[in-house]
Amino acid sequence: MHAEIYTDGIDEVTIGGSIVRVDLFSLSPTERDANNAPKKVFRQRLIFSAESFANSVEVMQTALQGLVDAGVVQRNQPRAPGAAPQAAVRVERAPSVSDSSRSQNVSTNFR
């Protein structure tokens, strides 16, 4: 059996030379910040060569497009120059759609 890791997201990406480090976090079930939101807790670090990171981003972009095509996430509008950075997508609950109405080019992972 292979170990599986759950993550709530990526907290930081650090690039040093030809090495890329990606820090994964989970939201704490007990610790809260000043706004009473769950605190981010470091869970695991992924370490890639620059080439393997670039390949991984391409795979994730393909998966993201599958999620967009399936209606699971919706892309945000491009931000104005000089505006603060924001997430590239937002997750929304998609209405139930039967498998027959979805594109047959979408992976079964997104049905």
N, C-alpha and C positions, 0 to 999 in steps of 0.2 A: 504494500500500500504506500502511496506517495503522500507526503505531508501537503496539506493545503493551507494557504494563508488567506485570511480575509483582511481587506483593508478598506478604510473609508476614503482613502485618497492618497495623493502624493503631496508631501509637505514641502520638499525642497529637491532641486536637481543641482548638483555641483559638478562642474567640469574642471578637471585638472589634467592638462596635457591631453593625452589620448584616452583618458579614463573618465567615464561618466558615472556618477553615484546618484541613485534615486532613493530618497528616504520615504518610506511608506508610513502612514499613521492610521490609528483608530481613534474614535471618540471615546473618551473615558466615561464609564457608566457612573462614576462617583465624583470625579473632580470637575469643578465648574470655574469659569473665569468671572471677571467683574460684571459681565452682562448676563450671568447665569447660564451661559451656553457651555456645553460639554467641552473640556479641554482636549486638545490634540495630544496623543501619546505616541511616541516613536515605537514602531513595531519591528521593522525589518529594513535592511538596505539592500538594494539591487545594485550590482557593480557590473558595468558593461565596458567593452572597448568602444571607441567612437563609432566604428563601423557597425558593430552589433546593435548599438543604441539606435543608429539611423535606420537599420533594418527593422527594429522593433517598432519604431515610430510609424513606419510605413504599414506594418501589420495592424497597429492600433487604429490608424486612419481608415483602413479598409473596414475594420470592425465597427468603427464609429459611423461610417457611411451606411453600413448595414442596419445599425440602430436608428439612424435618421430615416432611412427608407422604410423601416418597419413602423415608424411613428412613435418609437419609444423615447427619443430625445428630439429636441428642436434646436437648431442653430440660432444663436443670438445674432442680431444685426451688427455689422462692423461698427466699431467705435470711432468717434471723431478723433482726428490727430490731437495729441496732447492730453487726451482723456485718460483716466486711471485704468490700468489693466483690469480685465475681468475674465471669468471663465468663458471658454469658447462655445460651450453648449450648456443647456439647462435640461434637467430631467423632468419630464412631465408624465403624469399617468395618461397613457394612451387609451382611448376607448377600445373596447373589445372589438376586434376585427377578425372575421373568420379567415382561416389559412387560405381558403380558395380565392379571396380577394387580394391577396398579397402577391407581389412579384415572385415568380418562380426562381429568379436569380438571387434571392435572399437566402443566406445560409439557414439551415434548419436550427442553428443556434439562436436565431433571431425571430423565430415564429412562436 
